[in-house]
Amino acid sequence: MNYYLRYDYDNFQSFYENIVSIRHGACFEFMGCKVKFYQMPSDDRCIIVSCCGDMLSKGQAEEKMKNVLKILSFLFALNISTTEFAIWESDAVMEINELLSRKSKKILHIIERKIERFKVNADFFDEIMHLLSIAYENLFNNRDEDAFVYFFKIIEKIAKKHYLIYMQRHHTVKATRKNKSELRNFIKAYSVNFLNVKLTEDLVDRKVDLLYKSLKMELYGSIFGKISLFIQRHKIEIDINIVSELVKVRNKIAHGDTIEQDMLSGDLACCEYLANEMIAYHFFNIDYLKLHFKSYRHFQGEDIYLL
């Protein structure tokens, strides 16, 4: 006996049109489920997900299939994860075929292998995928401020998680000693060469401790600093001034300030891009564009990630 879940593409505002670059009838295995795409405009376009129910309860099967849709939503950058769905039981079996491209199969294999190896990251990944599905649901229903907030939540949570890992691995006693030594040399040289003051060794030590603590607080104490740290270490191509703008917009929304729609639309696009990039690097250590499946979300027929 198998469980089946059907996702229809029409659960959002008419301005949007979900089109994925997957051949009609393509059926493949992913995360212990089978996924089939029905793409013909003349038919009811939908995605069917199934999983074997021999070892699963109906609730467990639902959760498993919904998680597959959430991951596909991330890969396509589309709203294909929803709380509204049809689920049924059947003895019928969907047959996998070779209609999926080799590149797409490779991407799915990379994702699946990484997820299978998650340990401490498993619950955090599920949390982030849940937030992303809410972000896209809001985006596709023209709730731009809510969409922005949820995309930013993803950025914020990953930045904070990465910061903690970075501090544990790179700010060891040995690293701190080396950093302070570099700062010590700078203070001694700067005080003599630019301020014409020669300090005692005890004074230098005190200044180093005070300045090092202050610098760490200034650079890492804000969410901007933590996001900047992530971007710098993963070499994400985004202007740091845009990141500063995203933080300001988040704060304005939090305080109920009015934001012009044209400005919000541009910031929202940047926020979505950065959220997906940070997900890709944090969980899969790869640029998002190398994971992204070609897809369209507007009637113009353009993939916003491939323009």
C-alpha positions in Angstrom: 0.0 0.0 0.0 1.3 3.5 -0.9 0.4 7.0 0.2 -0.1 9.7 -2.4 0.0 13.5 -2.1 -1.1 15.9 -4.8 0.1 19.5 -5.1 -1.7 21.8 -7.5 -0.1 24.9 -8.9 -3.0 27.2 -8.5 -3.0 28.0 -4.8 -1.7 31.6 -5.2 -2.5 34.9 -6.7 -3.2 34.9 -10.5 -0.2 37.2 -11.1 2.1 34.3 -10.6 2.5 31.2 -12.7 4.6 28.3 -11.5 6.4 26.7 -14.4 9.3 24.3 -13.7 11.8 23.1 -16.3 10.9 19.5 -15.9 9.5 17.3 -18.8 5.9 16.3 -18.6 5.5 12.9 -17.1 9.0 12.8 -15.5 9.0 10.5 -12.4 12.0 10.1 -10.2 13.0 9.0 -6.7 14.0 11.5 -4.0 14.3 11.3 -0.3 12.6 7.9 -0.1 9.6 9.1 -2.2 8.6 9.1 -5.8 7.8 12.4 -7.5 5.9 12.8 -10.8 5.3 16.1 -12.7 2.3 16.7 -14.8 3.1 19.7 -17.0 0.6 19.9 -19.8 -1.4 23.2 -19.7 -4.4 21.4 -21.1 -4.5 19.1 -18.2 -4.6 19.8 -14.5 -0.9 20.7 -13.9 0.3 19.2 -10.6 3.0 17.3 -8.8 2.2 13.9 -7.3 4.4 12.5 -4.5 4.1 9.0 -3.2 5.8 6.9 -0.6 5.5 3.3 0.6 3.2 3.0 3.5 4.3 -0.4 4.7 6.5 1.0 7.5 4.8 4.4 8.0 1.7 5.7 9.6 -0.4 8.2 7.5 0.9 11.1 9.6 4.5 10.0 9.0 3.9 9.6 5.3 2.4 13.1 5.1 5.3 14.7 6.9 7.8 12.9 4.6 6.1 13.9 1.4 5.5 17.5 2.5 9.3 17.7 3.3 10.1 16.6 -0.2 7.9 19.4 -1.6 9.6 21.9 0.7 13.1 20.9 -0.6 11.8 21.1 -4.2 10.4 24.6 -3.4 13.9 25.6 -2.4 15.5 24.1 -5.5 13.0 25.8 -7.9 12.6 29.0 -5.8 8.8 28.6 -6.2 5.8 28.2 -4.0 5.3 24.4 -4.2 4.9 23.7 -0.6 1.5 24.2 0.9 -0.7 23.3 3.9 -3.6 22.5 1.5 -3.3 19.2 -0.2 -5.1 16.0 -1.1 -3.7 12.7 0.3 -5.0 9.2 -0.3 -4.0 5.5 -0.1 -3.6 3.2 -3.1 -2.0 -0.1 -4.1 -1.0 1.6 -7.4 2.7 2.1 -8.0 4.3 5.1 -9.9 7.0 3.9 -12.2 10.2 6.0 -12.4 11.5 6.8 -15.8 14.5 8.6 -17.5 12.8 11.8 -18.4 14.7 13.8 -15.8 17.9 15.4 -17.1 21.3 14.1 -16.0 22.1 17.5 -14.5 18.9 17.5 -12.4 19.6 13.9 -11.2 23.0 15.0 -10.1 21.7 17.9 -8.1 19.1 15.7 -6.4 21.8 13.1 -5.6 24.0 15.8 -4.0 21.1 17.2 -1.9 20.0 13.7 -0.8 23.5 12.5 0.2 24.1 15.7 2.2 20.8 15.5 4.0 21.3 11.8 4.9 24.6 12.8 6.6 23.0 15.5 8.7 23.4 15.0 12.4 23.0 18.2 14.5 21.9 20.0 11.3 18.8 17.8 10.7 16.4 19.7 12.9 17.8 23.1 11.9 17.4 22.2 8.2 13.8 21.2 8.8 13.2 24.5 10.6 14.8 26.6 7.8 12.8 24.7 5.1 9.6 25.4 7.1 10.4 29.1 7.2 11.3 29.2 3.5 7.9 27.6 2.6 6.1 30.3 4.6 8.2 33.0 2.9 7.3 31.7 -0.6 3.6 31.3 0.4 3.6 35.0 1.5 5.5 36.1 -1.6 3.2 34.4 -4.0 0.2 35.9 -2.3 1.5 39.4 -2.5 2.2 39.8 1.2 5.5 41.4 0.6 6.3 42.6 4.1 5.6 39.1 5.6 7.6 37.5 2.9 10.5 39.8 3.6 10.3 39.1 7.3 10.5 35.3 6.8 13.3 35.4 4.3 15.2 37.6 6.7 14.5 35.2 9.6 16.3 32.6 7.5 19.3 34.9 7.0 19.4 35.8 10.7 19.1 32.3 12.0 21.8 30.9 9.7 24.1 33.9 10.4 23.8 33.3 14.1 24.4 29.6 13.8 27.4 30.1 11.6 28.8 32.7 14.0 28.7 30.3 17.0 30.4 27.5 15.0 33.0 30.0 13.7 33.8 31.3 17.2 34.2 27.7 18.5 36.6 26.7 15.7 38.5 29.9 15.0 38.6 31.9 18.3 40.5 29.4 20.3 43.0 30.4 23.0 45.8 30.0 20.5 44.0 32.1 17.8 43.1 34.8 20.4 46.8 34.9 21.5 47.9 35.4 17.9 45.2 38.0 17.2 46.2 40.0 20.3 49.9 39.8 19.3 49.1 41.3 16.0 47.0 44.0 17.6 49.8 44.6 20.2 52.4 45.3 17.5 50.0 47.7 15.8 49.2 49.7 19.0 52.9 50.0 19.9 53.8 51.2 16.4 50.8 53.5 16.0 51.2 55.2 19.4 54.8 56.0 18.7 54.6 56.9 15.0 51.3 58.8 14.9 50.6 59.9 18.5 54.3 60.3 19.7 53.6 58.4 22.9 55.7 55.4 24.0 53.7 53.1 26.3 55.0 50.7 29.0 54.5 47.0 28.4 51.8 46.9 31.1 49.9 49.8 29.4 50.1 48.1 26.0 48.7 44.9 27.5 45.8 46.7 29.0 45.1 48.6 25.8 45.2 45.4 23.8 42.7 43.6 26.1 40.3 46.6 26.0 40.6 47.2 22.3 40.3 43.5 21.3 37.2 43.1 23.4 35.7 46.3 22.0 36.5 45.3 18.4 34.9 41.9 18.7 31.8 43.5 20.2 31.6 46.1 17.4 32.2 43.6 14.6 30.3 40.6 15.8 27.7 42.1 18.2 25.1 43.1 15.6 23.2 40.9 13.2 24.8 42.9 10.3 28.2 41.8 11.6 27.2 38.1 11.7 25.7 38.3 8.2 28.8 40.1 6.9 31.0 37.3 8.5 29.0 34.6 6.6 29.2 36.5 3.3 32.9 37.2 3.6 33.8 33.6 4.5 31.7 32.1 1.7 32.4 34.8 -0.9 28.8 35.5 -1.7 28.5 38.1 -4.4 26.3 40.8 -2.8 27.2 44.4 -2.0 27.6 44.9 1.7 25.6 48.1 1.5 22.7 46.1 0.3 23.0 43.9 3.4 22.9 47.0 5.6 19.8 48.1 3.7 18.1 44.8 4.4 18.8 45.1 8.1 17.3 48.6 8.1 14.2 47.4 6.3 13.8 44.6 8.8 14.0 47.1 11.6 11.5 49.4 9.9 9.0 46.6 9.4 9.4 45.5 13.1 8.6 49.1 14.2 5.6 49.4 11.9 7.2 52.1 9.7 5.9 52.7 6.2 8.0 51.4 3.4 7.5 52.5 -0.3 6.4 49.5 -2.4 9.0 50.1 -5.1 11.8 50.1 -2.5 10.4 47.0 -0.7 10.1 45.0 -4.0 13.8 45.5 -4.7 14.9 44.8 -1.2 12.6 41.7 -1.1 14.3 40.3 -4.2 17.7 40.8 -2.6 16.5 39.2 0.7 15.2 36.2 -1.1 18.5 35.8 -3.1 20.6 36.0 0.1 18.4 33.6 2.0 18.7 30.9 -0.7 22.5 31.5 -1.0 23.0 31.1 2.7 20.9 28.0 2.8 22.9 26.5 -0.1 26.3 27.3 1.5 25.4 26.5 5.1 23.9 23.1 4.4 25.4 22.0 1.1 28.6 24.1 0.8 27.8 25.1 -2.7 26.5 28.2 -4.6 22.8 28.3 -4.9 22.9 28.8 -8.7 24.6 25.4 -9.0 21.6 23.8 -7.2 18.8 25.9 -8.7 16.4 24.2 -11.2 15.3 26.4 -14.0 11.8 27.8 -13.3 9.5 30.6 -14.1 7.2 32.4 -11.7 5.8 35.2 -13.9 3.9 35.2 -17.2 6.9 36.7 -18.9 8.6 33.3 -18.9 11.9 34.4 -17.3 13.8 32.7 -14.5 14.8 35.5 -12.1 17.9 33.6 -11.0 19.2 33.1 -14.6 18.7 36.6 -16.0 
